[in-house]
Amino acid sequence: MNEQNVADLVKCIRLCLECTDVCGATVGVVSRQAEYDANVARPLLEACVATCKSCGDECERHARMHEHCRVCAEACRRCERACGVVLAAMKLPAGMK
């Protein structure tokens, strides 16, 4: 919010805030030390993948001008991949995990 051309970053800021909310909810649900409900975890993981992709794409647009956007884009890509791995593991038959 301290950038000179903050108007150019409004979409980026909004997506970062949304990504933070979705990722926070996802990690809260999937990291519990108890059996998970796939009907709850799967949509959260899917939302996390989609949100991280959107946020990462937007941050990449600004990465050359803003170091924080480059760092954010990298973090979004890592999270997007990690959630994708968890989703893929959830879809495997029980004997193949």
SVG drawing of the C-alpha trace seen along z (x, -y; Angstrom):
<svg xmlns="http://www.w3.org/2000/svg" viewBox="-18 -8 31 60">
<polyline fill="none" stroke="black" stroke-width="0.4" points="0.0,0.0 3.1,-2.2 3.9,-2.1 3.7,-5.2 1.4,-3.7 -0.8,-1.8 -3.8,-2.1 -1.9,0.2 -1.6,2.8 -5.2,2.9 -6.0,6.2 -2.7,7.7 -3.4,6.6 -7.0,8.0 -5.8,11.3 -3.0,11.5 -5.6,10.9 -7.9,13.5 -5.1,16.0 -4.1,15.4 -7.7,16.1 -8.1,19.2 -4.7,20.7 -5.2,20.0 -8.5,21.8 -7.1,24.7 -4.1,25.2 -6.3,25.1 -8.5,27.9 -6.0,30.2 -3.4,30.0 -5.5,31.2 -4.2,34.3 -7.5,36.2 -9.2,37.9 -10.2,35.5 -13.5,35.2 -12.7,35.3 -15.9,33.5 -14.6,30.5 -10.8,30.8 -11.1,31.4 -13.0,28.2 -10.7,26.2 -7.6,27.6 -9.1,26.9 -9.9,23.3 -6.3,23.0 -4.9,24.2 -7.1,21.8 -6.5,18.8 -2.7,19.4 -2.7,19.6 -4.6,16.3 -2.5,14.5 0.8,15.9 -0.2,14.9 -0.9,11.4 2.1,11.0 4.3,12.2 3.1,9.3 4.6,6.9 7.7,9.0 10.2,7.0 9.2,3.8 8.4,5.1 10.5,7.6 7.6,8.5 5.6,9.5 8.4,11.8 8.6,13.4 4.8,13.7 4.6,15.3 7.2,17.9 5.3,18.7 2.0,19.0 3.6,21.4 5.0,23.6 1.6,23.7 -0.3,24.4 2.0,27.4 1.8,28.7 -2.0,28.5 -2.1,30.2 0.0,33.1 -2.3,33.5 -5.4,33.4 -3.8,36.1 -3.1,38.3 -6.7,38.0 -7.9,39.3 -5.7,42.4 -7.5,45.7 -7.0,46.5 -4.5,49.3 -2.2,47.1 -1.4,44.3"/>
</svg>
